[in-house]
């Protein structure tokens, strides 16, 4: 007996492939880094409850198109970073390679296909909702996708870089600057890459969260990495609260429909046997 893969699952797989392989599916990156955040004024914070970020949040507007045919049009923020050479050339070449593979119907293998955690800062792009929990001394981010967990330690001193064991999310230290939550993250593993952008062990991610009077949460991100980035990679993401009755479901990678080929490309099964060999 055969069944068709549900469209919802197809969207999940396509979205995951697209976003982790972002640069390959994007337009040609700009020659230099842009600073979108500098061109967009920070919204005025609400006078009441500005420091209460607890809740389930989703990107505004939604970070993916409605139809599968549109997924190859999702670029990295601000068309990519302002990289030093030789990394700029290498990134462009990888972008072209992945774009061509996608266009041929044989997308390349990536971390999302392997069900690996997104890491920082990718987890905060929220291709599926994220939940923020505030407890004394810690802010916890729970991502629906792959059931990821990120911890932000409030008012904790940043350890020396050599004392941070490289990981997917690194070490995040946060503090409040008025009504703005400022978070600094270091210690991201070099093989954990945002849109396949190369980085060093010294990469520093600074986030500034601000809750606006319109109820939306604004996140300005600045990534610094001397030797890799000529200028900081800066961009903004905006979130809105999910429906009050939305409950983050379990998302476990135990029913994937990807076929990894010997050449490193990936196929998506649309007809799946109910039992092996049937």
C-alpha positions as CSV (number, residue, x, y, z in Angstrom):
1,X,0.0,0.0,0.0
2,X,1.3,3.4,-0.9
3,X,0.6,6.9,0.3
4,X,1.5,10.4,-0.8
5,X,3.7,12.4,1.4
6,X,1.5,15.1,3.0
7,X,2.0,18.6,1.7
8,X,2.8,19.9,5.2
9,X,5.8,17.5,5.4
10,X,6.9,18.5,1.9
11,X,6.8,22.2,3.0
12,X,8.8,21.3,6.2
13,X,11.5,19.6,4.2
14,X,11.7,22.2,1.5
15,X,11.8,25.0,4.0
16,X,14.6,23.4,6.0
17,X,16.6,22.7,2.9
18,X,16.2,26.2,1.6
19,X,17.0,28.1,4.7
20,X,20.1,26.2,5.7
21,X,21.2,26.4,2.1
22,X,20.2,30.0,1.8
23,X,23.0,31.6,-0.2
24,X,22.8,29.0,-2.9
25,X,19.2,30.0,-3.4
26,X,19.7,33.7,-3.2
27,X,20.3,36.4,-5.7
28,X,23.9,37.4,-6.3
29,X,25.2,38.9,-3.0
30,X,25.9,42.5,-2.8
31,X,29.6,43.6,-3.2
32,X,29.7,45.1,0.3
33,X,27.8,44.5,3.5
34,X,24.7,46.6,4.1
35,X,23.5,47.9,7.4
36,X,19.8,47.7,7.3
37,X,19.5,48.2,11.1
38,X,21.1,51.7,10.8
39,X,18.4,52.7,8.3
40,X,15.5,51.6,10.4
41,X,14.9,53.4,13.7
42,X,14.5,51.3,16.8
43,X,10.8,51.5,17.7
44,X,9.8,53.1,21.0
45,X,9.4,50.5,23.7
46,X,6.2,50.0,25.5
47,X,6.1,51.8,28.8
48,X,4.6,48.8,30.5
49,X,5.9,45.2,30.3
50,X,8.8,46.1,28.0
51,X,11.1,43.6,29.7
52,X,8.6,40.7,29.5
53,X,9.5,38.8,26.4
54,X,7.9,35.5,27.6
55,X,5.7,33.9,25.0
56,X,5.6,32.2,21.6
57,X,6.9,34.3,18.8
58,X,6.8,33.9,15.0
59,X,8.6,35.9,12.3
60,X,6.9,39.0,10.9
61,X,6.3,38.8,8.0
62,X,6.6,35.0,7.7
63,X,10.1,34.0,6.5
64,X,9.0,31.7,3.6
65,X,6.7,32.1,0.6
66,X,3.3,30.3,0.3
67,X,4.2,27.9,-2.5
68,X,7.0,25.4,-2.8
69,X,7.8,26.8,-6.2
70,X,8.9,30.0,-4.5
71,X,11.4,28.6,-2.1
72,X,14.4,29.2,-4.4
73,X,13.9,33.0,-4.0
74,X,14.8,33.3,-0.3
75,X,18.1,35.2,0.2
76,X,20.3,35.6,3.2
77,X,19.6,38.8,5.2
78,X,20.7,41.9,3.2
79,X,22.0,39.7,0.4
80,X,24.9,38.4,2.5
81,X,28.0,39.6,4.4
82,X,31.0,41.8,3.4
83,X,33.6,39.1,3.5
84,X,37.4,39.3,3.3
85,X,39.2,37.4,0.5
86,X,39.6,34.5,-0.1
87,X,36.3,33.9,1.8
88,X,34.2,36.2,-0.4
89,X,35.2,34.3,-3.6
90,X,34.7,30.9,-1.9
91,X,31.3,31.9,-0.6
92,X,30.2,33.1,-4.0
93,X,31.4,29.9,-5.7
94,X,29.6,27.8,-3.1
95,X,26.5,29.9,-3.6
96,X,26.6,29.3,-7.4
97,X,27.2,25.6,-6.9
98,X,24.3,25.2,-4.6
99,X,22.0,27.3,-6.8
100,X,22.8,25.2,-9.8
101,X,22.3,22.0,-7.9
102,X,18.9,23.2,-6.7
103,X,17.9,24.3,-10.2
104,X,18.8,20.8,-11.5
105,X,16.4,19.2,-9.0
106,X,19.4,17.7,-7.0
107,X,19.9,20.0,-4.0
108,X,23.2,19.5,-2.1
109,X,23.3,17.8,1.3
110,X,23.3,20.2,4.2
111,X,23.0,20.2,8.0
112,X,19.2,20.5,8.0
113,X,18.9,17.4,5.8
114,X,21.0,15.6,8.5
115,X,18.6,16.9,11.2
116,X,21.4,18.8,13.0
117,X,20.7,21.7,15.3
118,X,20.7,25.1,13.5
119,X,22.9,26.8,16.1
120,X,23.5,30.5,16.3
121,X,22.4,32.8,14.9
122,X,20.3,30.6,12.5
123,X,18.0,29.4,15.3
124,X,16.7,32.9,15.8
125,X,15.5,33.2,12.2
126,X,12.5,31.2,13.4
127,X,11.3,29.5,10.3
128,X,9.0,27.8,12.8
129,X,7.9,29.6,16.0
130,X,10.2,30.0,19.0
131,X,9.2,30.2,22.6
132,X,11.0,32.6,25.0
133,X,10.9,31.7,28.8
134,X,12.3,34.2,31.4
135,X,13.4,32.8,34.8
136,X,15.7,34.3,37.4
137,X,19.1,34.5,36.0
138,X,18.3,33.0,32.6
139,X,16.3,33.5,29.4
140,X,15.7,30.3,27.5
141,X,14.8,30.1,23.8
142,X,12.9,26.9,22.7
143,X,12.7,26.4,18.9
144,X,9.9,24.3,17.5
145,X,12.2,23.2,14.6
146,X,14.2,20.2,15.8
147,X,13.2,21.0,19.4
148,X,16.3,23.1,19.9
149,X,17.2,24.8,23.3
150,X,19.3,27.9,23.7
151,X,20.2,29.4,27.1
152,X,21.1,33.1,27.7
153,X,22.7,33.7,31.1
154,X,21.8,37.0,32.5
155,X,24.4,39.3,33.9
156,X,27.0,36.5,33.6
157,X,30.6,37.6,32.7
158,X,31.7,36.3,29.3
159,X,34.4,33.6,29.9
160,X,37.7,33.9,28.1
161,X,37.3,32.5,24.6
162,X,39.8,29.7,25.3
163,X,37.6,28.6,28.2
164,X,34.4,28.2,26.0
165,X,34.0,24.8,24.5
166,X,32.9,25.4,20.9
167,X,29.2,24.4,20.5
168,X,26.2,25.0,18.3
169,X,24.9,27.9,20.4
170,X,28.0,29.1,22.1
171,X,28.0,31.0,25.4
172,X,25.4,33.8,25.6
173,X,25.6,36.5,28.2
174,X,22.7,39.0,28.4
175,X,21.9,42.2,30.3
176,X,19.2,44.9,30.2
177,X,20.2,48.3,28.8
178,X,17.0,50.2,29.8
179,X,14.2,48.4,28.0
180,X,16.6,46.7,25.5
181,X,17.9,43.2,26.0
182,X,21.5,43.0,24.9
183,X,23.0,39.6,24.3
184,X,26.6,38.7,23.4
185,X,27.5,35.3,22.1
186,X,30.8,33.7,21.5
187,X,32.2,30.1,21.0
188,X,30.2,29.0,18.0
189,X,31.8,25.9,16.3
190,X,33.3,26.8,13.0
191,X,31.4,24.1,11.2
192,X,28.1,25.6,12.4
193,X,27.5,28.2,9.7
194,X,24.7,30.8,9.0
195,X,23.9,30.5,5.3
196,X,27.2,28.7,4.8
197,X,29.1,31.8,5.7
198,X,32.6,30.9,7.0
199,X,33.7,32.2,10.3
200,X,36.5,31.9,12.9
201,X,36.4,30.7,16.5
202,X,36.5,34.4,17.5
203,X,33.2,35.4,15.9
204,X,31.1,37.5,18.1
205,X,27.3,37.9,17.8
206,X,25.6,40.8,19.5
207,X,21.8,40.9,19.7
208,X,19.6,43.8,20.8
209,X,15.9,42.9,21.5
210,X,13.3,45.6,21.9
211,X,9.6,45.2,22.5
212,X,7.6,47.9,20.7
213,X,4.3,49.5,21.5
214,X,2.8,47.7,18.5
215,X,3.4,44.4,20.3
216,X,6.2,43.3,17.9
217,X,9.6,42.2,19.0
218,X,12.5,43.8,17.1
219,X,15.9,42.0,17.0
220,X,18.9,43.8,15.6
221,X,21.9,41.5,15.0
222,X,25.5,42.5,14.5
223,X,28.1,39.8,13.7
224,X,31.8,40.7,14.0
225,X,34.7,38.5,12.9
226,X,38.0,40.3,12.1
227,X,39.9,38.4,9.4
228,X,36.7,37.0,7.9
229,X,34.4,40.0,7.8
230,X,35.5,43.4,6.4
231,X,32.6,45.1,8.2
232,X,30.1,43.8,10.7
233,X,27.2,41.8,9.2
234,X,24.2,43.7,10.5
235,X,20.5,42.9,9.9
236,X,17.1,42.9,11.6
237,X,14.5,40.3,12.3
238,X,11.0,41.2,13.5
239,X,8.6,38.9,15.4
240,X,5.0,38.9,16.4
241,X,3.2,36.8,19.0
242,X,1.7,33.6,17.9
243,X,-2.0,33.0,18.4
244,X,-2.9,32.7,22.1
245,X,-3.9,29.1,21.8
246,X,-0.8,28.0,19.8
247,X,1.1,25.2,21.6
248,X,4.6,24.4,20.3
249,X,4.4,20.8,19.1
250,X,7.0,18.1,19.2
251,X,9.3,18.1,16.1
252,X,11.5,15.0,16.0
253,X,13.5,14.0,12.9
254,X,12.2,10.4,12.8
255,X,10.1,10.5,9.6
256,X,12.2,12.3,7.0
257,X,11.8,11.6,3.3
258,X,15.2,12.6,2.1
259,X,17.4,10.3,0.1
260,X,21.1,11.2,0.3
261,X,22.9,10.3,-2.9
262,X,26.5,9.2,-3.2
263,X,27.5,12.5,-4.9
264,X,26.3,14.6,-2.0
265,X,23.0,15.6,-3.5
266,X,19.5,15.0,-2.0
267,X,16.3,13.6,-3.4
268,X,12.8,14.0,-1.8
269,X,10.6,10.9,-1.8
270,X,7.1,11.6,-2.8
271,X,5.9,8.0,-2.8
272,X,6.8,6.0,0.3
273,X,6.1,2.3,1.0
274,X,4.2,1.7,4.1
275,X,6.5,-1.1,5.0
276,X,10.1,-1.6,3.7
277,X,10.1,-3.7,0.6
278,X,6.4,-3.3,-0.1
